[in-house]
Amino acid sequence: MKNLKMWVLLMPLLLLSVFWGYQNHRQFVRCREANQELMQELKKASSLIKTEHRFLEEGGRLTAPLDLPLLDGQLLNLELTETCLLIFISTSCPACLEVALDIYSDFRQSEEKGLQIISVSRNSAQELASIAVERNWPMPIAHDSTGQLHRLFRIEGLPSVVLIESGVIRLIANALSIDRRLPELKEMILAALPAQPD
């Protein structure tokens, strides 16, 4: 009788312990799978970066030309001898789009002197195509589907701009510093491009 009472008391504890152990095991397996997926994604992402650095800062140098996949399927190759202004945007941020258009408006006359102005986005190709049509987008859109360029330049806030001159990163400005650094950007672009003959 004493053994039966003990079994009656211990059985729920034993079942609860088994259930708790099973739940913890399932949670552990899910965490392990998520970590494995994350590690695979990180390995894939790091192999996509073609420079010897994981990221570039102002003053850093590209060691290879940048290949930018455009919406129309073409690949835009930015040579290390060119001057390029990358404008990072998001279709879900109307302010980003307006700032990008304002910056393009400020510098579009410099395209004739050799400045390449390219917008860069991680949004889906469909969203980018829609923006291109709806807003009659005036500049090429590079589709950074893997986030490679965002990681390379450590783009954390949108909109952001990156000025590259002959492979050297001259300026990186994010949403918080674009307005303040716009005069500096103008001076750098003027200095980088050949003067117009009189």
C-alpha positions in Angstrom: 0.0 0.0 0.0 2.8 2.3 0.9 4.5 1.6 -2.5 1.3 2.3 -4.3 0.9 5.7 -2.6 4.5 6.5 -3.5 3.9 5.5 -7.2 0.8 7.7 -7.2 2.8 10.7 -6.0 5.8 10.0 -8.2 4.0 9.2 -11.4 2.9 12.8 -12.1 6.3 14.1 -11.3 7.9 11.5 -13.6 5.5 12.3 -16.5 6.0 16.0 -16.0 9.8 15.5 -16.0 9.6 13.5 -19.3 7.3 16.1 -20.9 9.6 18.9 -19.8 12.6 17.1 -21.1 10.9 16.5 -24.5 9.9 20.1 -24.8 13.5 21.3 -24.0 14.9 18.8 -26.5 12.5 20.1 -29.3 13.5 23.7 -28.4 17.2 22.8 -28.6 16.8 21.1 -32.0 15.0 24.2 -33.4 17.7 26.5 -32.1 20.4 24.3 -33.5 18.7 24.3 -36.9 18.2 28.0 -36.9 21.9 28.5 -36.0 23.0 26.2 -38.8 20.9 28.2 -41.3 22.4 31.4 -40.0 25.9 30.1 -40.3 25.3 28.9 -43.9 23.8 32.3 -44.7 26.9 34.1 -43.2 29.3 31.8 -45.1 27.4 32.5 -48.3 27.3 36.2 -47.7 31.0 36.4 -46.9 32.0 34.5 -50.0 30.0 37.0 -52.1 32.2 40.0 -51.1 34.9 40.2 -53.7 37.3 42.5 -51.8 39.8 41.3 -49.3 38.0 43.3 -46.6 34.7 42.4 -45.0 33.6 46.1 -45.2 35.0 49.3 -46.5 35.1 52.7 -44.8 35.9 56.2 -46.0 39.5 56.1 -47.3 39.3 52.4 -48.0 40.0 51.1 -51.5 38.2 48.6 -53.7 40.5 45.9 -54.9 38.3 44.8 -57.8 35.7 46.4 -60.0 32.1 46.3 -58.7 29.6 44.3 -60.6 26.1 45.7 -60.0 23.1 43.7 -61.3 20.6 46.1 -62.8 16.8 45.6 -62.9 16.9 45.0 -66.7 19.1 42.0 -66.1 22.3 43.7 -67.3 25.4 43.8 -65.2 26.9 47.2 -64.7 30.6 47.0 -64.2 32.1 49.9 -62.3 35.8 50.1 -63.1 38.3 51.3 -60.6 39.0 54.4 -62.7 35.5 55.7 -62.6 33.7 58.1 -60.3 30.4 56.8 -59.0 27.7 58.0 -56.6 25.7 55.1 -55.1 22.4 56.1 -53.4 21.0 53.4 -51.2 17.2 53.5 -51.0 14.1 51.5 -49.9 10.8 51.5 -51.7 9.0 51.4 -48.3 10.6 54.7 -47.3 9.0 57.6 -49.3 11.5 60.0 -47.7 14.4 57.9 -49.1 13.0 58.1 -52.5 12.5 61.9 -52.3 16.1 62.4 -51.0 17.5 60.2 -53.7 15.6 62.2 -56.4 16.8 65.5 -54.8 20.4 64.3 -54.8 20.1 63.1 -58.4 18.7 66.5 -59.4 21.7 68.2 -57.7 24.3 66.1 -59.5 22.7 65.0 -62.8 24.6 67.7 -64.8 27.8 66.0 -63.6 26.8 62.8 -65.5 28.0 64.5 -68.7 31.4 64.9 -67.1 31.6 61.2 -66.2 29.9 60.8 -62.8 27.8 57.7 -62.6 24.8 58.0 -60.3 23.2 54.6 -59.4 20.4 53.9 -56.9 20.9 50.6 -54.9 18.1 48.7 -53.1 17.5 45.4 -51.4 13.8 45.5 -52.3 12.3 42.9 -54.5 12.7 43.3 -58.3 8.9 43.7 -58.6 8.8 46.6 -56.1 11.8 48.3 -57.8 10.2 47.9 -61.2 7.0 49.4 -59.9 8.9 52.4 -58.5 10.8 52.8 -61.7 7.6 53.0 -63.7 5.4 55.0 -61.2 8.0 57.6 -60.5 9.7 57.6 -63.9 12.9 56.8 -62.0 15.7 58.8 -63.8 18.8 56.7 -62.7 19.7 53.0 -63.0 18.6 50.8 -60.1 21.0 48.2 -58.9 19.2 45.2 -57.3 21.3 44.3 -54.2 19.2 41.1 -53.5 21.9 39.5 -51.4 22.7 42.7 -49.4 26.3 42.4 -50.6 26.8 46.1 -51.2 24.9 47.1 -48.0 27.3 44.9 -46.0 30.4 46.0 -47.9 29.8 49.7 -47.1 28.1 49.0 -43.7 24.8 50.7 -44.8 22.7 50.9 -41.7 20.3 53.8 -42.3 18.5 54.8 -45.4 18.9 56.8 -47.5 22.7 56.6 -47.6 25.2 57.7 -50.2 28.6 56.4 -51.1 31.0 58.3 -53.4 33.7 56.2 -55.0 36.5 57.9 -57.0 39.0 55.7 -58.8 38.4 52.8 -56.5 38.8 54.9 -53.3 35.8 55.4 -51.0 35.7 59.2 -50.6 32.5 59.6 -48.6 29.9 57.5 -46.9 26.9 59.4 -45.4 23.7 58.0 -43.9 20.3 59.4 -43.2 21.6 61.3 -40.2 24.5 62.9 -41.9 23.5 63.4 -45.6 22.3 67.0 -45.1 25.3 68.0 -43.1 27.8 66.5 -45.6 26.1 67.6 -48.8 28.5 70.6 -49.3 31.4 68.2 -48.8 30.0 65.8 -51.3 29.6 68.6 -53.9 33.2 69.7 -53.5 34.5 66.1 -53.8 32.4 65.5 -57.0 33.7 68.8 -58.5 37.3 67.9 -57.7 36.9 64.3 -59.0 35.5 65.3 -62.4 37.3 67.0 -65.3 36.6 70.8 -65.6 34.4 71.9 -68.4 36.4 73.7 -71.2 35.4 77.4 -71.6 
